[in-house]
Amino acid sequence: HMLKQWNIEADIADNGLEAISMCEQQMYSAVFMDCHMPFCTGFEATRRIRQMDGYRNVPIIALTAATSEEDRDACEQCGMSHFLAKPVTLASLRAVLGHASIL
């Protein structure tokens, strides 16, 4: 995947509940969160992750094909700190990683 070229390792959750569980078990330096996942949306998963110890300031980057102003507002309101529109390009990924101080 695209992150490998910057030597960034990624774990993948299949749904929002799994993402929450993974964050409970391990501290991540950043989280890419798909907004529309099964069992628990990315919005709800983000709200729960933000309540965990150590995750208040971790970048949570929204991944979504929905790019309206309302969609961006919903991402911000639940605690997502950055926004990445699908389809993801190398340039957009690099830009959001820079804004999140990951690169």
N, C-alpha and C positions, 0 to 999 in steps of 0.2 A: 504494500500500500504506500501511499504518498509520504507518510511520516517517516518511513525507513531511511529516506535520503538525508534526513537530519538526525539520524540515530535516535529517534524517538520510538520507544516501545509502547505498544498499546494492548490492553486487554479489552475484549469485546463482550458486552452483555446482550443477551437476546431480547430482553424486555426491561421495563422500568423497575420491577421488583428485584430482578437480578442485579441491576446497576446499584440499587440501594444496598443490597447485601454485599456486593463487592466493595463498596465504599466503607461499610461497617468493618470489613475484615482487613482492609489495607488503605493506607494513606496515598492518594494520588496527587500529583502536582498540577494536574488539569483533568477536566472531564469534558468529553464531547457528548452532548445529549441530544438524541433524536427526539423531537417534540411529540411525535405520534408513534408510540410503541404499544404493544399489547400488554394487558394486565394492569399496567400503571403508566399513565402518560409521562412524557419527559417533564411536563410542567409539575406534576405531583412529585415525581422522583426528585426533581431539583429542590422543591420546598423541603422535602424530608432530608436530603443530603445537607442542605444549608443549616439544618438544626443540629447536625453532628459536630462533635468536638473536632476542631481543626479545619473544618470546611467553610468557615464563614468567608474567607478571602481567596479561596482556591478558584481559579478561573473555571467557570462552567460555560461551555460554548454551545449555543443552540445550533442544531443542524435541522434545517427544514426547507421544504419546497415552497411553503407559504411565506410570502415576503411583503405582505401589506403592512401598513403602519400599525394596524390593530394586532397583527401577528407579532411584530417586534415589541409592541407594548406588553403583550401577554408574556413574552419571554423575559422581559425586564422585570415585570411585576412578580414573577415566581422566583426570581433570584438568579437568572442566567446573566452572566456578565458580558458575553460577546455573542455575536450572531453570524452564522455562516450559512449562506443560501445554497441549496442544492440546485443543479449539480455543482459539486465542489471542483474548483479548478486549482491548479498548483499556485497560481498567483493569489487567489482569494484565501487559500489556506495559509500561505506564507504571511499575508497581511494580518490575518486574525491571530496567528501565532506571535507575530511581532507586537501587536497591540496588547496581547495577554502576557507579554514579557516571557514567553517560552523560548523564542528564538533570539 
